[in-house]
Structure formats: C-alpha cells, structure tokens
C-alpha cells in the first residue's frame, strides 16, 4: 500500500499518537506517497462530472492537504483557486508543487472557522470528512455555505459503504474501534474515522445548512455487483 518513498511504520505510529495538526505536519513530506492521498482516478472522475456544470470563476479546495484537489479545480475555474488547510506542513508541500492554470492561493485556517464570505463559486473536498465528528458537520457545512456565493456549488465524492461480508467492512470497523480506544486513553485526540459520514445524515445536514442536494453517479469508478455505483458525487448548491 505504500511506495518506498512513503512513511515508515514508526513514523506512522508517531503521527497517530500526535494531534491531527501535528500528525499531518509530520506526514506531509511523504503524504503523496501514501494511500491516504486521494487517487487520481477519483479526482478525474469528479472533474468529468463537474465539467458540464461549469465553468466557474473562483474555486475552493477545502482541507486541501498537499493540493491534490486543485487537479479538479484547475480546468474548471477561470480566475483563481484557493486551498485551505490547518496543517502548515501540508500547505508548504502544496506551495512547492508546480502548478498551471488559474492563480493559486494557500491559506492556513480551520475549516470550522473559514475566513471567507461569498467568495467562491465552487468548493470541493476530498478525503477529509473523517476528521470531523458528526456533531461538527452542521457547523462545517454552515462555513462552506457562507464561503460560497449564492448559487455556488459544494461537491465531494462519497463511496458506497462496503457490505457486511466485505473484508473492507471489518477493516474500517476495526480501524474506527482502535481510534476510539486510542482517543479514550491519550490526549490530544487524533480524530479520524471511516464510518462517521453516512450519506443520509450528511444529506440532512447539508439541507439544514441551506443547500439543495442532488447525487450523480461517478460511473468511471465502476459499479457494484448489484448494479449500483461504487461512488457518487454529492452536489450541494447554495440556495
């Protein structure tokens, strides 16, 4: 799962025993060589699904990490792209990466307290929602709503939950259980869970925050044996 350029087991253990912010500062130099970085297949499928809805002027990559999400925004946004993350280490890697297309700005901020109001036409986020507890979702979505212009779009992919018989179901359940134990016995907590972002609850929270929500299948990522898509793109439009 990790390339030779990725972190060692010891480095991952140190990260997991740190706070979320400090952990990602430590992981940043090797982050793009880990499976935690959103695969290009997901990014490209998202770009293809959003292309008919654009173009857009200003784009926001929420919890941008090393900036992989700008791969989606670059061909869709005409004027500027802003990446926001609370890890200085991840932002340093994002700034150092070569970039083409619209002007990029990198901002260090907590997604739960964004320093923007009516500034963007499109916001995307990839692989970050496990770092927010369910009780934090309404506030997080309210911040995104505030950052978007009226009619602006908030988009992010969600994978279909693995069935009970799948090894992935038990892997995710075991990981979440281990993290709960870790956070019960050690401070500061490291918030990262795989099963705290169920689509029905997420959709309800988005609606309550002032979004109209639709879903579109990401067909490029394939279908499950029952014919349902392996992943969907959530499209939440600010009213």
Helices and strands as residue ranges (DSSP letters): H 9-16, H 20-27, G 28-33, H 40-51, E 56-62, H 70-73, E 77-85, H 88-96, E 103-108, G 111-113, E 120-125, G 129-131, G 134-136, H 137-147, E 148-159, H 167-185, H 199-208, E 211-217, G 219-221, E 231-238
